Amino acid sequence: MNSTAKLFDELVAATPPDVKQRVDWSFSIADKISGILKRRGLTQQEFADMMGCSQAEVSRWCGGVHNFTLSTLAKISTTLGEPMIMVA
C-alpha cells in the first residue's frame, strides 16, 4: 500500500462515527436532490429559482458535503413535493 492510501485509511479509521453518519446522510440527501432534478428535467438554476436562492447554493447542496439545516430540508421537501428525510 502506498503512503497516500495508508494515510487515507488512517484518517478514515480515526473519523468519529457521528461524523461518518453525517457525511453519509449529506451524500444521500445530495443524491436524492440530484435524482429528483434529473428525473424532472430541471436544471440547478431552475431549482434555485423555485427555491429563491442562487444556483451556487444548489450546487453546494448537490455536492454532498453541505450541512443542511432542518429549515432548508423542509423548504426543499415542500418545493419538490418529496420528503428529503424520514423520521421514525
MODELLER restraints for C-alpha pairs under 7 A, 6 or more apart:
rsr = mdl.restraints
at = mdl.atoms
rsr.add(forms.Gaussian(group=physical.xy_distance, feature=features.Distance(at['CA:23:A'], at['CA:65:A']), mean=6.55, stdev=0.5))
rsr.add(forms.Gaussian(group=physical.xy_distance, feature=features.Distance(at['CA:26:A'], at['CA:64:A']), mean=5.41, stdev=0.5))
rsr.add(forms.Gaussian(group=physical.xy_distance, feature=features.Distance(at['CA:26:A'], at['CA:65:A']), mean=5.85, stdev=0.5))
rsr.add(forms.Gaussian(group=physical.xy_distance, feature=features.Distance(at['CA:26:A'], at['CA:66:A']), mean=6.48, stdev=0.5))
rsr.add(forms.Gaussian(group=physical.xy_distance, feature=features.Distance(at['CA:26:A'], at['CA:67:A']), mean=6.94, stdev=0.5))
rsr.add(forms.Gaussian(group=physical.xy_distance, feature=features.Distance(at['CA:27:A'], at['CA:64:A']), mean=4.22, stdev=0.5))
rsr.add(forms.Gaussian(group=physical.xy_distance, feature=features.Distance(at['CA:27:A'], at['CA:65:A']), mean=6.60, stdev=0.5))
rsr.add(forms.Gaussian(group=physical.xy_distance, feature=features.Distance(at['CA:29:A'], at['CA:84:A']), mean=6.37, stdev=0.5))
rsr.add(forms.Gaussian(group=physical.xy_distance, feature=features.Distance(at['CA:30:A'], at['CA:61:A']), mean=5.90, stdev=0.5))
rsr.add(forms.Gaussian(group=physical.xy_distance, feature=features.Distance(at['CA:30:A'], at['CA:62:A']), mean=4.46, stdev=0.5))
rsr.add(forms.Gaussian(group=physical.xy_distance, feature=features.Distance(at['CA:30:A'], at['CA:63:A']), mean=6.46, stdev=0.5))
rsr.add(forms.Gaussian(group=physical.xy_distance, feature=features.Distance(at['CA:30:A'], at['CA:64:A']), mean=5.06, stdev=0.5))
rsr.add(forms.Gaussian(group=physical.xy_distance, feature=features.Distance(at['CA:31:A'], at['CA:62:A']), mean=6.87, stdev=0.5))
rsr.add(forms.Gaussian(group=physical.xy_distance, feature=features.Distance(at['CA:33:A'], at['CA:62:A']), mean=6.74, stdev=0.5))
rsr.add(forms.Gaussian(group=physical.xy_distance, feature=features.Distance(at['CA:34:A'], at['CA:62:A']), mean=6.15, stdev=0.5))
rsr.add(forms.Gaussian(group=physical.xy_distance, feature=features.Distance(at['CA:37:A'], at['CA:43:A']), mean=6.64, stdev=0.5))
rsr.add(forms.Gaussian(group=physical.xy_distance, feature=features.Distance(at['CA:44:A'], at['CA:55:A']), mean=5.81, stdev=0.5))
rsr.add(forms.Gaussian(group=physical.xy_distance, feature=features.Distance(at['CA:44:A'], at['CA:58:A']), mean=6.16, stdev=0.5))
rsr.add(forms.Gaussian(group=physical.xy_distance, feature=features.Distance(at['CA:44:A'], at['CA:59:A']), mean=6.91, stdev=0.5))
rsr.add(forms.Gaussian(group=physical.xy_distance, feature=features.Distance(at['CA:45:A'], at['CA:55:A']), mean=4.91, stdev=0.5))
rsr.add(forms.Gaussian(group=physical.xy_distance, feature=features.Distance(at['CA:48:A'], at['CA:54:A']), mean=5.43, stdev=0.5))
rsr.add(forms.Gaussian(group=physical.xy_distance, feature=features.Distance(at['CA:48:A'], at['CA:55:A']), mean=5.25, stdev=0.5))
rsr.add(forms.Gaussian(group=physical.xy_distance, feature=features.Distance(at['CA:48:A'], at['CA:58:A']), mean=6.17, stdev=0.5))
rsr.add(forms.Gaussian(group=physical.xy_distance, feature=features.Distance(at['CA:51:A'], at['CA:79:A']), mean=6.87, stdev=0.5))
rsr.add(forms.Gaussian(group=physical.xy_distance, feature=features.Distance(at['CA:60:A'], at['CA:66:A']), mean=6.15, stdev=0.5))
rsr.add(forms.Gaussian(group=physical.xy_distance, feature=features.Distance(at['CA:73:A'], at['CA:84:A']), mean=6.37, stdev=0.5))
rsr.add(forms.Gaussian(group=physical.xy_distance, feature=features.Distance(at['CA:77:A'], at['CA:83:A']), mean=4.87, stdev=0.5))
rsr.add(forms.Gaussian(group=physical.xy_distance, feature=features.Distance(at['CA:77:A'], at['CA:84:A']), mean=5.63, stdev=0.5))
